[in-house]
Amino acid sequence: MTKHRCTVRTFTDNGPYFTPTIMQYSAESLERLLFHTRMAMEDGEDIVAVFHDDHCVGLWHNEPDIISDGEGSMVRGQDCYVGYRPGGPNAGWFNSLANSLRK
């Protein structure tokens, strides 16, 4: 039986002046998979994706609400991760994000 390699890959857009940060973490157990996923979300990464071998099986995209600061400006609210799976209603968007995270 072949064992699949599971990795958690993250993407953070660092704005127009710096290159994006892409990180990869190996997860040899469910405990490590959950640990790396949770840490990435606590760090506020823009995208957190789970790969089996080189196939993306799901990802979370950080989609925080934009709220008023009470003084006429809009600011970013709390982090809010929305999960996506391959073959869902946003398959094209999902595939483009997954391809950007492949190494």
Backbone torsions as a table, in degrees:
resi	resn	phi	psi	omega
1	MET	NA	131.5	-179.5
2	THR	-86.5	131.7	178.2
3	LYS	-90.0	130.1	179.0
4	HIS	-81.7	145.3	176.9
5	ARG	-91.6	123.6	-178.7
6	CYS	-108.2	131.8	178.0
7	THR	-134.3	151.5	171.3
8	VAL	-109.4	124.9	179.7
9	ARG	-118.7	139.2	-178.1
10	THR	-123.2	154.1	178.6
11	PHE	-134.9	132.9	174.7
12	THR	-132.2	125.1	176.8
13	ASP	-82.7	119.7	-176.7
14	ASN	-98.4	23.8	176.3
15	GLY	87.1	-176.2	-173.2
16	PRO	-75.0	-15.8	-174.0
17	TYR	-100.7	-14.6	-177.3
18	PHE	-126.9	150.5	179.4
19	THR	-71.5	152.8	177.8
20	PRO	-64.8	154.3	176.7
21	THR	-101.0	124.2	175.8
22	ILE	-121.3	123.5	-179.3
23	MET	-120.3	156.4	179.2
24	GLN	-136.6	133.1	-179.4
25	TYR	-127.7	131.7	178.4
26	SER	-82.0	137.7	179.9
27	ALA	-128.4	104.7	-177.5
28	GLU	-90.1	-2.9	178.5
29	SER	-149.6	165.7	177.6
30	LEU	-61.6	-37.5	179.1
31	GLU	-59.6	-44.9	179.8
32	ARG	-69.7	-35.1	177.7
33	LEU	-61.9	-47.9	179.0
34	LEU	-66.0	-38.1	179.1
35	PHE	-60.9	-51.3	-177.7
36	HIS	-66.1	-37.1	178.6
37	THR	-66.0	-45.8	-179.8
38	ARG	-64.1	-43.4	179.7
39	MET	-61.6	-41.9	179.5
40	ALA	-62.6	-40.6	179.1
41	MET	-69.7	-38.2	177.1
42	GLU	-65.9	-29.7	177.7
43	ASP	-79.6	-7.8	177.6
44	GLY	77.6	28.8	177.8
45	GLU	-59.8	149.2	-179.0
46	ASP	-72.5	-40.7	-179.7
47	ILE	-134.9	135.9	174.8
48	VAL	-126.2	119.2	-176.3
49	ALA	-125.0	147.7	177.2
50	VAL	-112.3	127.2	-179.7
51	PHE	-117.6	137.7	166.9
52	HIS	-108.1	118.6	-169.7
53	ASP	55.5	-116.8	179.6
54	ASP	-115.2	20.5	-178.0
55	HIS	-109.5	120.7	179.1
56	CYS	-75.9	123.5	-178.3
57	VAL	-102.0	-7.3	177.5
58	GLY	170.0	156.2	177.8
59	LEU	-149.9	160.1	174.6
60	TRP	-119.4	134.5	178.5
61	HIS	-113.9	130.9	-179.6
62	ASN	-77.9	113.7	-177.8
63	GLU	-126.0	71.0	-177.9
64	PRO	-70.2	151.5	174.9
65	ASP	-72.0	153.6	172.9
66	ILE	-102.1	125.6	-175.6
67	ILE	-124.6	160.7	177.7
68	SER	-77.4	141.2	176.9
69	ASP	-88.4	2.9	178.9
70	GLY	87.4	-5.8	-179.0
71	GLU	-122.3	20.6	176.6
72	GLY	95.6	-3.8	178.6
73	SER	-108.4	159.7	177.6
74	MET	-108.4	138.9	-179.2
75	VAL	-131.2	162.4	178.6
76	ARG	-74.1	132.7	178.7
77	GLY	-85.7	-161.7	179.3
78	GLN	-64.4	150.5	175.2
79	ASP	-60.2	140.8	178.8
80	CYS	-143.2	108.8	-176.7
81	TYR	-92.3	130.1	177.8
82	VAL	-111.6	128.9	-177.5
83	GLY	-87.8	142.2	177.8
84	TYR	-132.4	146.1	178.6
85	ARG	-125.9	156.3	178.5
86	PRO	-64.1	145.2	178.3
87	GLY	80.4	4.8	179.0
88	GLY	-78.7	-170.9	-177.9
89	PRO	-64.6	-20.8	179.2
90	ASN	-109.6	43.9	-172.8
91	ALA	-59.9	-41.9	-179.7
92	GLY	-63.7	-44.5	178.5
93	TRP	-64.9	-43.9	178.0
94	PHE	-57.8	-48.1	-178.5
95	ASN	-62.7	-38.7	179.3
96	SER	-66.8	-39.3	177.1
97	LEU	-67.0	-44.6	-179.9
98	ALA	-62.2	-40.8	178.9
99	ASN	-65.0	-34.0	179.7
100	SER	-69.6	-21.7	-179.6
101	LEU	-94.9	-9.2	178.7
102	ARG	-71.7	145.6	178.4
103	LYS	-116.1	NA	NA
